[in-house]
Amino acid sequence: MKVVVLTGPESAGKSWLAEHLQTQFGGIIVGEYVRYFIDTELRDTCYADIATIARGQLQWEDAARAQQPELLILDTHLLSNILWSQALFADVPAWLEEELLSRTYDMHLLLDPNGVPWTDDGQRCQPQIAQRQAFYDQCHRWLEQHQQPFKCIGGDWLNRREQASAIVAALLGD
């Protein structure tokens, strides 16, 4: 099983790209638990929700891993929980990073916010490119500091799709 994580700022194409990769290569997509949480709770999140959201994300990931697909595509993982918790609440539950680092991910595709438009979907909150760039930079730093395998994906929608497809094909040995 190869595990690919789509990461980076909001509105950079993570969900769209996950669907494309699944269509092209098969496998299982694990979505963003936080979206489910917000849709279910019908409210914004607070700091007390971070642990619940992270545990939900991990449960979804673990259930997909248990199926042992050839390709597991994660629309996000705990890195986003960590960075959003820090950005929104200036605090992060201590166990999140340790839990994230205890798992193996074969490739992170880090999506650049530049080159594609921001789209409001009712849950996004960073319409300014500077905000999304700062989030991207934090992701990049964390991935480098923790020696995680990653490739940066940028350009327009077509370029993103082509880059991601080539990376995943190489990862799968296609």
N, C-alpha and C positions, 0 to 999 in steps of 0.2 A: 504494500500500500504506500502510495506517495501522498503526502499532505501538503497542499498549497494554500497559503493564506493570502488573502487580498487585504491590504492595509493602507492606511493613509487618511487624509482628511475627507470630510463629507463632500458629496457631489462630485467625486473624482471618477466614478464609474465602477465601484467595487461590485455592487449587486448585478449590474448589467454585464460586467465582464465574467462574473461567476456563472451566469446563465449561458453566456457564449461558450465558455470553457466546457461546461457540462454538455452542451449540445454537440460540440466538436469531439470531446474525448470520453464522454460518459462520466460515471462516478456519481457521487452524492454531494450536494451542496448543504452546508449548515449556514442558516441565516443568522441575522442579528437578533439575539434574544431581547435586547433593549427595545427594539421596535415592537415586538410582541408585548413586552411589559407595558409600554406606554399605551398601546392600543387597548390592552386589557384593563389597565388601571384608570385610563382616561384622565391622566394628570401628568404633569412634569415630574421628573425624578427629583429626589432629595438624597443627601449623603447616606441616610439610613438604608436606601434602596441599593446602593452599590454592591454590597455583598450578595444580595438576593439576585441581582442581575448577573453578576459574575458566576454564581453557582448555576443559574439557569443556562448560561452560555456553555459552561463546562458540561452540564448534563446533556445538552444537545450534541456537543462535540463527541462526548464519550459514547453516546448511543450510535452515532454515525461510525465512529471508529470500530465499534463492536461488530458492525456489519462487514468489515474488512473489504471495502471497495478497492478497486485498483487505484482510483483517484478520489481523494477526499478534498473538497474545495470549501475552504472556510471564508465566508464573506467578511468575517472579522474574528478576532480572538481577544484574549485578555489585555493585550497591549492597548487597545482602544479604551477598554474599561479603565485602565490605569491612567491614561492621558486625559480622558474626559473627567474622571474623578478629580484629578489634580487641577484641571482648568476650571471646572465649575465649583468645586468645593475646597480647593487648596489643601486637600488631604486624600490619602489613599489607604485602604485597609492593607495592613502590612503583609498579609498572606498572598496577595494577588501576584506580585512579581515572583515569589518563590514557586507558586503553583504554575505560572506561565513557563518558567525556566525548567520545570520538571518534565515538560512535554517536548516531544520531538516534532519539528516541522521541517520538511524537506526544502521548501522554498517560500519566501515571502515576496509577493509582488507589491512594491511600494508605489502607489499611484500619486503622481504629481498633480497638484491642483491647477496648474497652468495649462492652457491649451483647450480647455473645455469649460462651458458656462456653468455657473452655479444655478441650481434649480431648487426652488422652495417646495418642500413636500409636506409642510406642516410640522415636521419634527426637527428640521435642520435649523441651526442657529448661527452659522458663520458665513454670512453673505459676502464679507469683505475678503478679497484675495490675500491680504496680509495675515488675516486670522488663519486661513487654511494653509498658507505657506508656513506659518509658525508651527502648526500641528504636524505638517509633513516633516519639517526639520526635526521636531522632537522624535518622531517615529524613526527617522534616519539615524539620529544619534543613538537611540536605544538599541536598534538593530546592530549597529556597529559596535557599541560598547559591550554588548552581550554576544558578539560573534555569531549572530544568526545569519543563515544564508538568505540573501535577498538580491533582487534586481529592481532597479528603478524603471518605471513605466511612465512614459509621457507622450506628448503630442496630441493630435486630434483623436477622435473616436476610432477611426480606421487604424491609425498608428498604434494605439493602445491594444486593439484587438490583435493585430499582427505580431506585436512584440510579445504579448502574453501567450499567444498560441505557439510561437517559436520556442519560448522558454519551457512551456509545459510539454511540448513534443519532445524536446531534448531530455527533459527530466524522466519522461516515460520511455525513452529510448525509441521513439517513433521516427 
